Amino acid sequence: MSALTDFEIQLLRTIQQPLPICPRPFAKVGELLETTEQAVLETITKLKNDGFIRRFRPQLNYRALGRIAALVCAHVPDEKFDAVASAVSALDGVSHNYCRNHHYNLWFTLQAGSLIAIDVTLDGLKDEFDVEFHSLPATRLFKLDVRFDPAGPEAIAKQPFASPAAEMRMSDVPPVPVELTDTEKQVLGAIQSELPVTEMPFDVIPELPEAIDVIEVLQSVSDKGVLRKIAAVLNYTRLGYTANAMFCAEVPSDRISTVGADLAGCAMVSHCYERKTFDGWPFNFYAMCHAGSLEQIAEMTESACITHNITHTQLLTTERELKKHPVRIVF
């Protein structure tokens, strides 16, 4: 990893937080960091070009729109793997797709308007490739907090349970969808792309009439919980987080809230859910972990197992990242 300056580290921490919704948001960031708007703009552009920032865009809460997502796994024979993985990655509703080291070697997230629609898509894939797909929709969300300390994984390894407050914690899914005006739908449809790194980024959003007060609408959809935030998503491997694994555990229902709260407080964990199970797969608890080594992840998860008397687990490491891109929601 290329060495980052103290200012670059501070800036990367700050722009993972919600960007102020105002005419000149990067000037506000500059005030917070006691520097100029121009320094912020130039440094963000440099960090994007250097590969430290994967995306800088609005992040929508699809659940607030009444949409559903499911984690899906499948055992795909080697001779079919590339074809099946390519077909899955080509689906508009797929945001993440991975090859993992397990009998169930293909894992992806599929978003749609309903669980029935997800099942229809999976049935189509099954008919096409003669592969069984297993849907694992979430029943409870303990943590969704995709933020990384730009100081690197060693910083969090020293304090594994010093995570900042998670953006979403201990909530049942799905929530009740919110009502949107036609103008809000129009703005939400237009902002799902990379935010321009300019002095007045909300003035240069394409496809929107000048009469629309974009800032007012963004604040409205933020207040309604549809716009989670406008923020940077960092390239964690560029920061040294080269190991990632999905921790799956069978946790009794009367203890899963306690386990979820504990793992949600771990700085290595970005996602933490309770999910449905299927025959032969009893694991109902999932935590996505990131660190500098698999040994760090194993040590943390083993400690959690001892603390909570968890005896039946799987730790699925990522062998290949096949797709990672936000789903574009059409209004």
C-alpha positions as CSV (number, residue, x, y, z in Angstrom):
1,M,0.0,0.0,0.0
2,S,1.3,3.4,-0.9
3,A,1.8,5.6,2.1
4,L,-1.0,8.1,2.8
5,T,-0.4,11.5,4.3
6,D,-2.1,12.3,7.6
7,F,-4.4,14.7,5.8
8,E,-5.3,12.0,3.2
9,I,-6.2,9.6,6.1
10,Q,-8.3,12.3,7.8
11,L,-10.1,13.1,4.5
12,L,-10.8,9.4,3.7
13,R,-12.3,9.0,7.2
14,T,-14.4,12.1,6.7
15,I,-15.8,11.4,3.2
16,Q,-17.1,8.0,4.3
17,Q,-19.5,9.9,6.5
18,P,-22.6,11.5,4.9
19,L,-21.7,14.4,2.7
20,P,-23.5,17.6,3.8
21,I,-26.5,18.3,1.6
22,C,-25.9,21.9,0.7
23,P,-24.8,24.0,-2.3
24,R,-21.0,23.6,-1.6
25,P,-20.6,20.4,0.4
26,F,-16.8,20.1,-0.2
27,A,-16.4,23.5,1.3
28,K,-18.1,22.2,4.5
29,V,-15.7,19.3,4.5
30,G,-12.8,21.7,4.2
31,E,-14.1,23.7,7.2
32,L,-14.3,20.5,9.2
33,L,-10.7,19.6,8.3
34,E,-9.4,23.2,8.6
35,T,-8.4,23.4,5.0
36,T,-9.7,24.9,1.7
37,E,-12.4,23.6,-0.6
38,Q,-9.8,23.4,-3.4
39,A,-7.5,21.2,-1.3
40,V,-10.4,18.8,-0.6
41,L,-11.4,18.6,-4.3
42,E,-7.8,18.1,-5.5
43,T,-7.1,15.5,-2.9
44,I,-10.3,13.5,-3.5
45,T,-9.5,13.5,-7.3
46,K,-6.0,12.3,-6.6
47,L,-7.2,9.5,-4.2
48,K,-9.7,8.4,-6.8
49,N,-7.1,8.3,-9.5
50,D,-4.7,6.4,-7.2
51,G,-7.4,3.8,-6.6
52,F,-8.1,4.4,-2.9
53,I,-11.7,5.5,-3.6
54,R,-13.8,2.9,-5.4
55,R,-17.0,5.1,-5.7
56,F,-18.3,8.4,-4.5
57,R,-22.1,8.4,-5.0
58,P,-25.4,8.5,-3.3
59,Q,-26.4,5.3,-1.5
60,L,-30.1,4.4,-1.4
61,N,-31.9,2.3,1.2
62,Y,-33.7,-0.1,-1.1
63,R,-35.6,-1.5,1.8
64,A,-37.3,1.8,2.4
65,L,-38.5,1.5,-1.2
66,G,-40.2,-1.8,-0.5
67,R,-37.5,-3.8,-2.3
68,I,-36.1,-7.1,-1.1
69,A,-32.6,-8.6,-1.4
70,A,-31.5,-12.2,-0.7
71,L,-28.1,-13.8,-0.2
72,V,-28.0,-16.7,-2.6
73,C,-25.6,-19.7,-2.7
74,A,-25.1,-22.6,-5.1
75,H,-22.9,-25.5,-5.7
76,V,-21.7,-25.1,-9.2
77,P,-19.5,-27.8,-10.8
78,D,-16.2,-26.6,-12.1
79,E,-17.0,-27.1,-15.7
80,K,-20.1,-24.9,-15.4
81,F,-18.7,-22.3,-13.0
82,D,-17.6,-19.6,-15.5
83,A,-20.8,-19.7,-17.5
84,V,-23.1,-19.7,-14.4
85,A,-21.0,-16.9,-12.7
86,S,-21.2,-14.8,-15.9
87,A,-24.9,-15.2,-16.2
88,V,-25.4,-14.2,-12.5
89,S,-23.2,-11.2,-12.8
90,A,-25.1,-10.0,-15.9
91,L,-28.3,-9.8,-13.9
92,D,-29.3,-6.2,-13.2
93,G,-30.4,-7.1,-9.6
94,V,-27.1,-8.6,-8.6
95,S,-24.8,-6.2,-6.7
96,H,-22.2,-8.6,-5.3
97,N,-21.0,-12.0,-6.7
98,Y,-18.2,-14.1,-5.3
99,C,-16.5,-17.4,-5.6
100,R,-15.9,-18.8,-2.1
101,N,-13.9,-21.8,-0.8
102,H,-16.8,-24.2,0.0
103,H,-19.0,-26.9,-1.5
104,Y,-21.4,-23.9,-2.0
105,N,-18.8,-22.0,-4.1
106,L,-21.0,-19.3,-5.7
107,W,-22.4,-16.6,-3.4
108,F,-24.3,-13.5,-4.6
109,T,-26.8,-10.9,-3.5
110,L,-30.0,-10.5,-5.6
111,Q,-32.3,-7.6,-5.3
112,A,-35.9,-7.4,-6.6
113,G,-39.4,-6.1,-5.9
114,S,-40.4,-9.2,-3.9
115,L,-39.2,-12.6,-2.7
116,I,-41.4,-14.1,-5.4
117,A,-39.6,-12.2,-8.1
118,I,-36.3,-13.4,-6.6
119,D,-37.5,-17.0,-6.7
120,V,-38.6,-16.6,-10.3
121,T,-35.2,-15.4,-11.3
122,L,-33.5,-18.3,-9.5
123,D,-35.9,-20.8,-11.1
124,G,-34.9,-19.5,-14.5
125,L,-31.2,-19.9,-13.7
126,K,-31.9,-23.4,-12.4
127,D,-33.7,-24.4,-15.6
128,E,-30.9,-22.9,-17.8
129,F,-27.9,-24.5,-16.0
130,D,-29.4,-27.4,-14.0
131,V,-28.0,-25.9,-10.8
132,E,-29.9,-25.6,-7.5
133,F,-29.9,-22.1,-6.0
134,H,-30.6,-21.5,-2.3
135,S,-32.1,-18.2,-1.2
136,L,-31.2,-16.8,2.2
137,P,-33.2,-13.6,2.8
138,A,-32.4,-11.5,5.8
139,T,-34.9,-11.5,8.7
140,R,-32.9,-9.1,10.9
141,L,-30.2,-6.6,10.3
142,F,-27.6,-6.0,13.0
143,K,-25.1,-3.9,11.1
144,L,-24.6,-2.3,7.7
145,D,-21.6,-0.1,8.0
146,V,-19.2,-0.3,5.0
147,R,-16.5,2.0,6.4
148,F,-12.8,1.3,6.6
149,D,-10.1,2.9,8.7
150,P,-7.7,4.3,6.1
151,A,-4.9,3.9,8.6
152,G,-5.0,0.2,7.7
153,P,-6.0,-3.1,9.2
154,E,-3.4,-3.1,11.9
155,A,-5.2,-0.1,13.5
156,I,-8.4,-2.1,13.9
157,A,-6.7,-5.3,14.8
158,K,-5.4,-3.7,18.0
159,Q,-9.0,-2.7,18.9
160,P,-11.2,-5.2,17.2
161,F,-14.4,-4.1,19.0
162,A,-13.8,-0.3,18.6
163,S,-16.1,0.1,15.6
164,P,-17.8,3.5,15.1
165,A,-21.6,3.4,15.5
166,A,-23.2,1.4,12.8
167,E,-25.5,3.1,10.4
168,M,-28.2,0.5,10.9
169,R,-28.5,-1.9,13.8
170,M,-31.0,-4.3,15.3
171,S,-33.8,-3.8,12.8
172,D,-36.3,-6.2,11.4
173,V,-36.4,-6.4,7.6
174,P,-38.2,-5.3,5.5
175,P,-39.5,-2.0,6.9
176,V,-42.7,-0.4,5.6
177,P,-41.9,1.4,2.3
178,V,-42.2,5.1,2.2
179,E,-44.3,7.2,-0.2
180,L,-42.4,9.3,-2.7
181,T,-43.5,12.3,-4.9
182,D,-43.0,12.2,-8.6
183,T,-40.3,14.8,-8.3
184,E,-38.5,12.7,-5.6
185,K,-38.6,9.7,-7.9
186,Q,-37.2,11.8,-10.7
187,V,-34.3,13.0,-8.6
188,L,-33.6,9.6,-7.2
189,G,-33.6,8.1,-10.7
190,A,-31.0,10.7,-11.8
191,I,-28.5,10.7,-8.9
192,Q,-27.5,7.0,-9.0
193,S,-24.2,7.7,-10.6
194,E,-20.8,9.0,-9.6
195,L,-21.0,12.4,-7.9
196,P,-19.0,15.1,-9.7
197,V,-16.1,16.2,-7.6
198,T,-16.7,19.9,-8.2
199,E,-17.5,23.0,-6.1
200,M,-21.3,22.7,-6.7
201,P,-21.9,19.0,-7.5
202,F,-25.7,19.1,-7.2
203,D,-25.9,21.7,-10.0
204,V,-24.5,19.4,-12.6
205,I,-26.7,16.3,-12.2
206,P,-27.9,15.4,-15.7
207,E,-31.5,14.7,-16.7
208,L,-33.0,17.1,-14.2
209,P,-34.9,20.3,-15.1
210,E,-33.5,23.5,-13.7
211,A,-36.7,24.2,-11.9
212,I,-36.1,21.3,-9.5
213,D,-34.4,22.3,-6.2
214,V,-32.2,19.2,-6.0
215,I,-30.9,20.0,-2.6
216,E,-34.4,20.4,-1.2
217,V,-35.4,17.1,-2.7
218,L,-32.3,15.3,-1.5
219,Q,-32.9,16.5,2.0
220,S,-36.5,15.3,1.8
221,V,-35.6,11.8,0.7
222,S,-32.8,11.7,3.3
223,D,-35.4,12.6,6.0
224,K,-37.6,9.8,4.7
225,G,-34.8,7.3,5.0
226,V,-34.5,6.6,1.3
227,L,-31.2,8.3,0.8
228,R,-28.9,6.7,3.3
229,K,-26.0,9.0,2.5
230,I,-23.8,10.5,-0.2
231,A,-20.3,9.2,0.6
232,A,-17.2,7.6,-0.6
233,V,-16.7,3.8,-0.7
234,L,-13.1,3.0,-0.3
235,N,-11.1,0.3,-2.1
236,Y,-10.3,-1.7,1.0
237,T,-7.7,-4.0,-0.7
238,R,-5.8,-0.8,-1.7
239,L,-5.7,0.1,2.0
240,G,-4.3,-3.3,3.0
241,Y,-7.5,-5.2,3.9
242,T,-6.5,-8.1,1.7
243,A,-8.3,-10.8,3.7
244,N,-12.1,-11.1,3.8
245,A,-14.3,-13.9,4.8
246,M,-18.0,-14.6,5.6
247,F,-18.5,-16.0,9.1
248,C,-21.6,-18.2,9.3
249,A,-22.9,-19.6,12.6
250,E,-25.8,-21.6,14.0
251,V,-27.0,-19.5,16.9
252,P,-30.0,-20.3,19.1
253,S,-32.8,-17.9,18.6
254,D,-32.8,-16.8,22.2
255,R,-29.1,-15.7,21.9
256,I,-28.9,-14.3,18.4
257,S,-29.7,-10.7,19.5
258,T,-26.8,-10.8,21.9
259,V,-24.4,-12.3,19.4
260,G,-25.5,-9.8,16.8
261,A,-25.0,-6.8,19.0
262,D,-21.5,-8.1,20.0
263,L,-20.3,-8.7,16.4
264,A,-21.9,-5.5,15.2
265,G,-19.5,-3.7,17.5
266,C,-16.5,-5.3,15.8
267,A,-14.4,-3.0,13.6
268,M,-13.6,-5.9,11.3
269,V,-17.3,-6.5,10.5
270,S,-19.1,-4.5,7.8
271,H,-22.3,-6.5,7.4
272,C,-24.1,-8.6,10.1
273,Y,-27.5,-10.3,9.6
274,E,-29.8,-13.0,10.8
275,R,-31.0,-15.0,7.8
276,K,-33.3,-17.9,6.9
277,T,-31.8,-21.4,6.5
278,F,-32.4,-24.3,4.2
279,D,-32.2,-28.1,4.6
280,G,-28.6,-29.1,5.2
281,W,-27.5,-25.5,6.0
282,P,-28.5,-24.6,9.6
283,F,-26.5,-21.4,9.7
284,N,-28.7,-18.4,10.6
285,F,-26.1,-15.8,11.5
286,Y,-23.8,-14.0,9.1
287,A,-21.0,-11.5,9.6
288,M,-18.8,-10.2,6.7
289,C,-15.3,-9.7,8.0
290,H,-12.3,-7.7,6.6
291,A,-8.7,-7.6,7.9
292,G,-5.1,-7.7,7.0
293,S,-4.9,-11.5,7.3
294,L,-7.2,-14.5,7.6
295,E,-5.5,-15.3,10.9
296,Q,-6.8,-12.0,12.3
297,I,-10.4,-12.9,11.2
298,A,-10.1,-16.4,12.6
299,E,-8.8,-15.1,15.9
300,M,-11.7,-12.7,16.2
301,T,-14.4,-15.2,15.2
302,E,-12.9,-17.9,17.5
303,S,-13.0,-15.4,20.4
304,A,-16.7,-14.7,19.6
305,C,-17.4,-18.4,19.5
306,I,-15.8,-18.9,23.0
307,T,-17.6,-15.9,24.4
308,H,-21.0,-17.0,23.2
309,N,-20.6,-20.8,23.3
310,I,-21.1,-21.2,19.5
311,T,-20.0,-24.6,18.3
312,H,-21.3,-24.9,14.7
313,T,-19.7,-22.5,12.3
314,Q,-18.2,-22.0,8.8
315,L,-15.7,-19.4,7.7
316,L,-16.0,-18.9,4.0
317,T,-13.0,-17.0,2.4
318,T,-13.3,-15.2,-0.8
319,E,-11.4,-16.7,-3.7
320,R,-12.6,-14.4,-6.5
321,E,-14.6,-11.2,-6.6
322,L,-16.8,-11.6,-9.7
323,K,-19.0,-8.5,-9.4
324,K,-19.3,-5.5,-7.1
325,H,-21.5,-2.7,-8.3
326,P,-24.6,-1.1,-6.8
327,V,-28.0,-2.0,-8.3
328,R,-29.5,0.8,-10.2
329,I,-33.1,1.2,-9.1
330,V,-35.6,2.3,-11.8
331,F,-38.5,4.6,-10.7
